[in-house]
Amino acid sequence: MSAFDYDDIIVCLEDIVKKERIKTNVPMKEHTTMRVGGMAKIMVLPESCNEIAGIKKLLTEKKVPHFIMGNGSNLVVADSGYSGVIIKLSDNFSGISAERDEITALAGTNIAAVSNAALKHSLSGLEFAAGIPGTTGGAATMNAGAYGHQMEDVITETYCIDENGESCVLAG
């Protein structure tokens, strides 16, 4: 028996994100590249940093187990499922912008798409990431790399949200 009420959590989440972006009893095998995994009790699909911060703050305050995922590469979910809240970024929290010699990418953006955007804007250094599956957030978190290069070689700063919904910027 969990220490929280799922219906209460859903009502609280509806104060942060639109109701249609809160899913219940989600088969995780549909959200992982390995196509395995049981049901997630709740999945929420945020669209902004403010939504992510609000969700993180709420779930931490209510002591609800939660997990942030990108598009499910390098993720295996137990057949028994996940009894907390999955915060999925790749569906609604992705985007790329390029200015001068800099690319900004949201955490849910496919890292290969970011590599292609760099190529399109004649920016070098991210070629190694063209074949890496996953999202920018996951690649940054795990310092993904290939061919002798890694994310720490190209990231200049990372905007982060902690468990309490507070933001900070980490230098490259």
C-alpha positions as CSV (number, residue, x, y, z in Angstrom):
1,M,0.0,0.0,0.0
2,S,1.4,3.4,-1.0
3,A,1.6,6.4,1.3
4,F,-0.1,8.6,-1.2
5,D,-3.5,8.7,-2.9
6,Y,-3.3,8.4,-6.7
7,D,-6.5,10.3,-7.3
8,D,-5.2,13.2,-5.1
9,I,-1.9,13.2,-7.0
10,I,-3.8,13.4,-10.3
11,V,-5.9,16.3,-9.0
12,C,-2.8,18.2,-7.9
13,L,-1.1,17.5,-11.2
14,E,-4.1,19.0,-13.1
15,D,-3.3,22.3,-11.4
16,I,0.1,22.2,-13.1
17,V,-0.5,20.6,-16.5
18,K,-3.5,20.1,-18.8
19,K,-5.6,17.1,-17.9
20,E,-5.0,15.4,-21.3
21,R,-1.2,15.3,-20.6
22,I,-1.8,13.1,-17.5
23,K,-2.0,9.5,-18.3
24,T,-2.9,6.6,-16.0
25,N,-2.0,2.9,-16.2
26,V,0.4,3.4,-19.1
27,P,2.1,0.3,-20.6
28,M,5.8,1.3,-20.4
29,K,6.6,-1.2,-23.2
30,E,5.1,1.4,-25.5
31,H,7.6,4.0,-24.2
32,T,10.9,2.2,-24.3
33,T,13.1,1.3,-27.2
34,M,13.5,-2.2,-25.8
35,R,9.7,-2.6,-25.9
36,V,9.6,-4.1,-22.4
37,G,8.0,-3.1,-19.1
38,G,4.9,-3.2,-17.1
39,M,2.4,-0.4,-16.3
40,A,3.3,3.0,-15.0
41,K,0.6,4.1,-12.5
42,I,0.8,7.8,-13.8
43,M,2.7,9.4,-16.6
44,V,2.8,13.2,-17.0
45,L,3.9,15.0,-20.2
46,P,5.1,18.5,-19.3
47,E,5.6,21.3,-21.9
48,S,7.7,23.9,-20.0
49,C,10.4,24.3,-17.4
50,N,7.7,25.8,-15.1
51,E,5.6,22.7,-15.4
52,I,8.6,20.5,-14.7
53,A,9.5,22.6,-11.7
54,G,5.9,22.4,-10.4
55,I,5.7,18.7,-10.9
56,K,9.0,18.0,-9.2
57,K,8.1,20.2,-6.2
58,L,4.7,18.6,-5.8
59,L,6.0,15.0,-6.0
60,T,8.9,15.7,-3.7
61,E,6.6,17.4,-1.1
62,K,4.1,14.5,-1.2
63,K,6.9,12.0,-1.2
64,V,5.7,10.4,-4.4
65,P,8.3,8.2,-6.2
66,H,9.0,9.7,-9.7
67,F,11.3,9.2,-12.6
68,I,12.2,11.5,-15.4
69,M,12.6,9.9,-18.8
70,G,13.4,11.1,-22.3
71,N,12.3,8.7,-25.1
72,G,13.0,5.5,-23.3
73,S,16.3,4.5,-24.8
74,N,18.6,2.8,-22.3
75,L,15.6,2.3,-20.1
76,V,14.2,-1.1,-18.9
77,V,11.1,-1.1,-16.8
78,A,10.3,-4.1,-14.6
79,D,7.4,-6.3,-15.7
80,S,5.8,-5.4,-12.4
81,G,5.7,-1.8,-13.6
82,Y,6.3,1.5,-11.8
83,S,4.0,2.6,-9.0
84,G,5.0,6.3,-9.0
85,V,4.9,9.0,-11.6
86,I,6.9,9.0,-14.8
87,I,7.7,12.4,-16.1
88,K,8.2,12.0,-19.9
89,L,10.0,14.8,-21.7
90,S,10.4,13.6,-25.3
91,D,6.7,14.0,-26.3
92,N,6.2,17.7,-25.4
93,F,9.5,19.1,-24.1
94,S,11.7,19.2,-27.2
95,G,13.0,21.9,-29.4
96,I,16.2,23.3,-30.9
97,S,17.3,26.8,-31.6
98,A,20.5,28.0,-33.1
99,E,22.2,31.4,-32.8
100,R,25.6,32.4,-34.1
101,D,27.9,29.6,-32.8
102,E,25.5,28.1,-30.2
103,I,22.7,25.6,-30.2
104,T,20.1,25.4,-27.4
105,A,18.2,22.2,-27.1
106,L,15.5,21.2,-24.6
107,A,16.1,18.0,-22.6
108,G,13.5,15.9,-24.5
109,T,15.1,16.6,-27.9
110,N,16.6,13.7,-29.8
111,I,20.4,14.1,-29.6
112,A,20.8,13.0,-33.2
113,A,18.5,15.8,-34.2
114,V,20.7,18.2,-32.3
115,S,23.7,16.9,-34.1
116,N,21.9,17.4,-37.5
117,A,21.0,20.9,-36.5
118,A,24.7,21.6,-35.8
119,L,25.6,20.3,-39.2
120,K,22.9,22.5,-40.8
121,H,24.3,25.6,-39.1
122,S,27.9,24.7,-40.0
123,L,28.8,24.1,-36.3
124,S,31.4,21.4,-35.6
125,G,32.0,19.3,-32.5
126,L,28.7,17.3,-32.2
127,E,29.3,14.9,-35.1
128,F,30.0,12.1,-32.7
129,A,26.4,12.3,-31.4
130,A,24.7,11.6,-34.8
131,G,24.2,7.9,-34.0
132,I,23.6,8.1,-30.3
133,P,20.0,7.1,-29.4
134,G,18.2,9.1,-26.7
135,T,17.6,12.7,-25.8
136,T,19.7,15.7,-25.0
137,G,18.8,15.5,-21.3
138,G,19.9,11.9,-21.0
139,A,23.0,12.5,-23.1
140,A,24.0,15.4,-20.9
141,T,23.2,13.5,-17.6
142,M,25.2,10.4,-18.7
143,N,27.9,12.3,-20.5
144,A,27.2,10.2,-23.6
145,G,30.0,9.8,-26.1
146,A,31.3,8.0,-29.1
147,Y,34.5,8.0,-31.2
148,G,36.6,9.6,-28.4
149,H,34.3,12.5,-27.8
150,Q,31.6,13.1,-25.2
151,M,29.0,15.6,-24.2
152,E,31.2,17.5,-21.8
153,D,33.3,18.5,-24.8
154,V,30.5,20.5,-26.3
155,I,28.1,21.6,-23.5
156,T,28.8,25.1,-22.3
157,E,25.9,25.2,-19.7
158,T,23.0,23.2,-18.5
159,Y,19.8,24.5,-17.0
160,C,18.7,22.2,-14.3
161,I,15.6,21.8,-12.0
162,D,16.2,20.1,-8.6
163,E,13.9,18.0,-6.5
164,N,12.3,21.1,-4.9
165,G,11.5,22.7,-8.2
166,E,14.4,25.2,-7.9
167,S,16.4,26.0,-11.0
168,C,20.1,26.5,-11.5
169,V,22.6,26.7,-14.3
170,L,25.7,24.5,-14.4
171,A,28.7,25.7,-16.3
172,G,30.0,23.3,-19.0
